Amino acid sequence: MLRTGSKEKLDGGRIKGSMIRSRFDWLKDVHPEIDRRTIVESLPEPTRGKLLRGILASDWYEFSDLIAVDNAFVARFGAETPDVLKEFGRYSAKMNVTSMVNAMTIHEFFRNSVKLHDRFQDFGEAAYEQTGDNGGKMIYREYPCYSVVFCESAFGFFEQCVTMFGGKNVKVTETTCQCRGDASCTFSMSWA
């Protein structure tokens, strides 16, 4: 699912199992009639073997495992849910951010989320820049591995976060992307 002119590199980093597990939590909540094994069994080895043993939220998995899982979900649900990757991002925000909405502003949330970056992946760095009262940029750089599949779920996450904090007419654009050869993946956000 590469965008025109983009590339991906899947080796060189690990992510926490919670990122993979959230995809299957989405499946359980949105499509309870579908057994998760049907997705797992469609995965290439060695990802399939790892996930058949179970998905532990606290374990580290290869970045390529997450991309394989996301691609399997796109293959299964892409026709009926073209934005399934964005749906993963939205779902993650709903499950993980709701409790913070009344405790801080959206800008505080994004500044604090940067501090948690290394809890979910062992590569790259993140920064947040507030661009105005109703805008900001999340910047991810120095990623040894990257994929537009990974970037797609970020759109949904940022849109949902801003909406949950009261933003209206939310617009998220990826102004730079490492998949296009840029130095960072930069998500610019604006809202009313």
N, C-alpha and C positions, 0 to 999 in steps of 0.2 A: 504494500500500500504506500509506495513512495510517491511523493509529489513530484511533478516534473522538475527536473534540474536538481533534485536533492539526492543525497547519499546517506548511508548509515554505516556505523561501525558498532558492532555488538560486543566486542571483547574489551576487557579492561576495568570492569566495575561490578559491584554487587549491590543488591537492594535487599531490604528487609522483606521477609515473608508476608508481613502485613499488607504490602502492596499487591502481592499476588492473591492473597486471601480475600481482599476486598472485592476482587472481580467475581469470586465465587459467592461471596455474600450478596452481591448484586443479583447474581443468578438465582439464588435461593429466594430473595425478596421479590424479584420481578417476574421470574419464570419458575415458580416452585414445582411445576410439573416436569421440569427437565433435570435429570440426574447429572450431577457434576462429572461423573465418570465418563459421560459421552464426550465432554470437552477434553478431559485429561487424556483419554485414550486416543484422541485425534492429534495429540502433540508429538513432535519428533523426539527421539531419544537424544540425549539423556534426560531432557526435561520431563518426559512422561514418567520415567522411573523414579525421579525425585518426588514428583507430586503424587504418585500412587502410594507412596509411603506416608503421605499426609503433608499438610502445609502448616508449618509452625510459624506464627507471626513473628517470633523473635529470632528465627534462623536467618542466615544470610543465603541468598540465592544469586545466581549469575544474572546480570542485566539481560542477557540473551534469553533467559528463562521467562522473564516478564514479557519481553517482546513476542516470544513464541505463544504465550498464553493470550496476549492481546490479539495477535493475528488469528488464533483459533476462534476467538469470540467474534472477530470481524467476519471470518469465513462462515460462521454459524448464524450470526444475527445481522450482518451488514445489509442484506436485502430488505429486511423488515424494519431495522433500526439503523439507518445509515450513520447516525451520530453516536454509535454505541461507545466509542472511546471517550467522547465528551460526556456521555452518560456516566462512565466510570468516575470521571472527575467530579461531576455534580454529586454523585452518590457519596463519594469520599468526603466532600465538604459537608453534606448533610449529616453524615455519621460522626465526623470528627470535629467539626467547628461549632456546631449549634450551642454548646455550653459556653463558648467564649463570647458570643454576640453581645451580651449585656455587660460583659466585664471590661471591654476595651473598645476603642475605635477601630475602624477598618485599617487605618495606617499603622496603629499599634500592633494589630494582628499580623500584618505582613512583615513588619520589622521583627516581631518575635518569632515568626515562622522561619525566618532565615537562620535563627539560632538552633533550630531543630533539624536542619538539613542533613547533618551527618548522622542523625539517628535513623534515617531511612535509606541512606545510600552512602557508600564509602568512597565516593569520587566527586570531584568538582567542588565548586563553591557557589554560594548564592548571595545576592545583595538586593536590597529594596531601596528605591529612590522615590520619594513623594514628589510628584510633579505639579501638584496644586491641591486645593481642598477636595476636588473630585477627580483625582487621577494619581497614578503611580506606575512604576515599572519594576517588574521582577526580572532580575538578570542572573542567568546561570552561565558560568564560564568554566573553562579548563576541564571539560568533560572528555575523558579518553574514549567514551562510548556514547553514542547518540542515535536517535531514530525519530522520524516524524511520527511514528506510532506513539512514542512516549510524549512528544509535544502535544499531540491531539488531546490527550486526557487533561493536560494542563489548562486548555481553553475552558473546558467545562468546570474545572475546579475553581478557577479565578472568577468566572461569571457567577457561579453559585455563591461563592464567598461574598462578593460585593453585594449581590442581591440580598443575602441573609443579613448583612449589615445595613440594609435600607437603601442601597443604591438602585436607581431606576435607569432604564435605557442603557444598560451596561454594554460597553464595547470593549472587546479584547482583540488585539492584533499582535502577531508575532513579527516585530519589526526587523529582527535579525535572527538567524538560525544557524547553528553549527552544521546542520545537515546541508546547508547551502554554501558552506565554507566560511561563514562568519565566525568571529572570535567568541560570540556568545549567543545564547538563545534568550532574547529579550521580549518579554510580554508587556506591552503597553496597555494600560487599563484606563478607561474613563467612564464616568457615570454622571447622572443628574442627581 
